Amino acid sequence: MDCFAVSVAKGLAVDIHEVFAKRQHPWLMAVLFGLFQGLMPLMGYYAGTLLSDFFNQYAGIIALVLLGYIGGKMIWEGCHKTATLKDRPNDFSLKTLFVLAIATSIDALATGVIFIPCPERLWLGVSIIALGSFIFSIAGYLIGVFVGSKFKVNVELIGGLILIGIGLKIFIEGLCS
């Protein structure tokens, strides 16, 4: 659901006419989100209990820092933006999408240890996670584009707040577990 919320935030900042001109954005984003959401539990499984304590302890902080930085940048851009949607910065660079994919999936790394008692279910679980994340990312992006095109709101501000909120959620979940 983290990648869904980030995809909504990214879609909010896209002009609906841009969707057809630059179709690679949601696909690249969805592939990276699905790939990282699937790879992190796989890596967590193989790291096993050796590193699970470390990731359980620090995953929330890492996600908060990464998402807080990107969300803060979006909020700053939203408060200092130009008047038109056309002039809005909407960074779909590979670097930004890569950082978002890592930030939204880092907490899934520690969940890989749940497959240790049942390794025969590892590949099915990882495949479901990856495919579900891919589909939810596309759906979130399209929802964001639709909502952003219908309502005149400061989408960078909203998107930044969403990202920071996700970072805080991951951080708080880490504290409570």
C-alpha positions as CSV (number, residue, x, y, z in Angstrom):
1,M,0.0,0.0,0.0
2,D,3.0,2.3,0.4
3,C,3.8,2.1,-3.3
4,F,0.1,2.7,-4.1
5,A,0.1,5.9,-2.0
6,V,3.3,7.1,-3.6
7,S,1.9,6.4,-7.1
8,V,-1.1,8.4,-6.3
9,A,1.1,11.3,-5.2
10,K,3.2,11.0,-8.4
11,G,0.0,10.8,-10.5
12,L,-1.4,13.9,-8.9
13,A,1.3,16.1,-10.3
14,V,0.8,14.9,-13.9
15,D,-1.2,16.8,-16.5
16,I,-3.8,14.4,-17.9
17,H,-2.5,15.2,-21.4
18,E,1.0,14.1,-20.4
19,V,-0.3,10.6,-19.6
20,F,-0.6,9.8,-23.3
21,A,2.6,11.7,-24.4
22,K,4.8,10.1,-21.8
23,R,3.4,6.6,-21.1
24,Q,6.7,5.2,-19.8
25,H,6.3,7.0,-16.4
26,P,3.8,4.8,-14.8
27,W,5.3,1.6,-16.3
28,L,8.8,2.3,-15.1
29,M,7.5,3.3,-11.7
30,A,5.3,0.2,-11.4
31,V,8.1,-2.1,-12.6
32,L,10.6,-0.6,-10.0
33,F,8.0,-0.7,-7.2
34,G,7.0,-4.3,-8.0
35,L,10.6,-5.4,-8.4
36,F,11.8,-3.9,-5.1
37,Q,8.7,-5.0,-3.2
38,G,9.4,-8.5,-4.4
39,L,13.1,-8.5,-4.0
40,M,13.2,-7.1,-0.5
41,P,11.4,-10.1,1.2
42,L,13.6,-12.4,-1.0
43,M,16.7,-10.7,0.3
44,G,15.3,-10.8,3.8
45,Y,14.7,-14.5,3.6
46,Y,18.3,-15.2,2.5
47,A,19.8,-12.8,5.0
48,G,17.7,-14.8,7.6
49,T,18.0,-14.0,11.2
50,L,21.6,-12.8,10.8
51,L,20.5,-9.3,9.7
52,S,16.8,-9.3,10.5
53,D,17.4,-7.6,13.9
54,F,19.3,-4.8,12.2
55,F,16.6,-4.2,9.6
56,N,13.8,-4.5,12.1
57,Q,15.6,-1.8,14.2
58,Y,16.6,0.6,11.4
59,A,14.2,0.1,8.5
60,G,11.8,2.7,9.9
61,I,14.5,5.3,10.3
62,I,15.9,4.7,6.8
63,A,12.4,4.9,5.2
64,L,11.6,8.1,7.2
65,V,14.8,9.8,6.1
66,L,14.4,8.9,2.4
67,L,10.6,9.7,2.2
68,G,11.0,12.7,4.4
69,Y,13.7,14.1,2.1
70,I,11.7,13.5,-1.1
71,G,8.4,14.7,0.5
72,G,10.1,17.8,1.9
73,K,11.5,18.6,-1.5
74,M,8.0,18.2,-3.0
75,I,6.5,20.5,-0.4
76,W,9.2,23.1,-1.0
77,E,8.5,22.9,-4.7
78,G,4.8,23.1,-4.1
79,C,5.2,26.3,-2.0
80,H,7.5,27.9,-4.6
81,K,5.8,26.7,-7.8
82,T,4.8,28.6,-10.8
83,A,1.1,29.2,-11.5
84,T,0.5,26.7,-14.2
85,L,0.3,22.9,-14.1
86,K,2.5,22.8,-17.2
87,D,5.4,24.4,-15.3
88,R,5.2,22.0,-12.3
89,P,8.3,19.9,-11.7
90,N,7.4,16.3,-11.7
91,D,10.5,14.2,-11.4
92,F,10.1,10.8,-13.0
93,S,13.9,10.3,-13.3
94,L,15.2,6.8,-12.8
95,K,17.2,8.1,-9.8
96,T,14.0,9.5,-8.1
97,L,11.9,6.4,-8.9
98,F,14.8,4.2,-7.7
99,V,15.0,6.0,-4.3
100,L,11.2,5.9,-4.0
101,A,11.2,2.1,-4.7
102,I,13.8,1.5,-2.1
103,A,12.2,3.8,0.5
104,T,8.7,2.2,0.1
105,S,10.1,-1.4,0.2
106,I,12.8,-1.3,2.8
107,D,10.4,-2.4,5.6
108,A,9.6,-5.5,3.5
109,L,13.2,-6.7,3.9
110,A,12.6,-7.8,7.4
111,T,9.4,-9.6,6.4
112,G,11.3,-12.1,4.4
113,V,12.2,-14.0,7.5
114,I,8.6,-15.2,7.7
115,F,9.4,-17.6,4.9
116,I,12.2,-19.3,6.8
117,P,9.8,-22.0,8.3
118,C,8.1,-22.6,4.9
119,P,10.7,-22.1,2.1
120,E,8.5,-23.9,-0.4
121,R,6.1,-20.8,-0.4
122,L,8.9,-18.3,-0.9
123,W,8.7,-17.8,-4.7
124,L,4.9,-17.8,-4.7
125,G,4.8,-15.2,-1.9
126,V,7.5,-13.0,-3.6
127,S,5.6,-13.2,-6.9
128,I,2.3,-12.2,-5.4
129,I,3.9,-9.3,-3.6
130,A,5.7,-8.1,-6.7
131,L,2.6,-8.4,-9.0
132,G,0.3,-6.8,-6.5
133,S,2.7,-3.9,-6.0
134,F,2.9,-3.5,-9.8
135,I,-0.8,-3.4,-10.2
136,F,-1.4,-1.1,-7.3
137,S,1.2,1.3,-8.6
138,I,-0.5,1.6,-12.0
139,A,-3.9,2.0,-10.3
140,G,-2.6,4.6,-7.9
141,Y,-0.9,6.6,-10.6
142,L,-4.1,6.6,-12.7
143,I,-6.2,7.6,-9.7
144,G,-3.8,10.4,-9.0
145,V,-3.9,11.6,-12.6
146,F,-7.7,11.6,-12.6
147,V,-8.0,13.4,-9.3
148,G,-5.3,15.9,-10.1
149,S,-6.9,16.8,-13.4
150,K,-10.4,17.3,-11.9
151,F,-9.4,19.3,-8.9
152,K,-7.2,22.4,-8.7
153,V,-5.1,21.7,-5.6
154,N,-1.5,22.1,-4.7
155,V,-0.5,18.5,-5.6
156,E,3.1,18.8,-4.7
157,L,2.1,19.8,-1.2
158,I,-0.3,17.0,-0.9
159,G,2.1,14.5,-2.5
160,G,4.9,15.6,-0.2
161,L,2.7,15.3,2.9
162,I,1.7,11.8,1.7
163,L,5.3,10.7,1.4
164,I,6.2,12.1,4.8
165,G,3.1,10.5,6.3
166,I,4.2,7.1,4.8
167,G,7.7,7.6,6.2
168,L,6.2,8.4,9.7
169,K,3.9,5.4,9.4
170,I,6.8,3.0,8.7
171,F,8.9,4.6,11.4
172,I,6.1,4.3,14.0
173,E,5.4,0.7,13.0
174,G,9.1,0.0,13.6
175,L,8.9,1.5,17.1
176,C,5.8,-0.5,18.0
177,S,7.2,-3.9,16.8
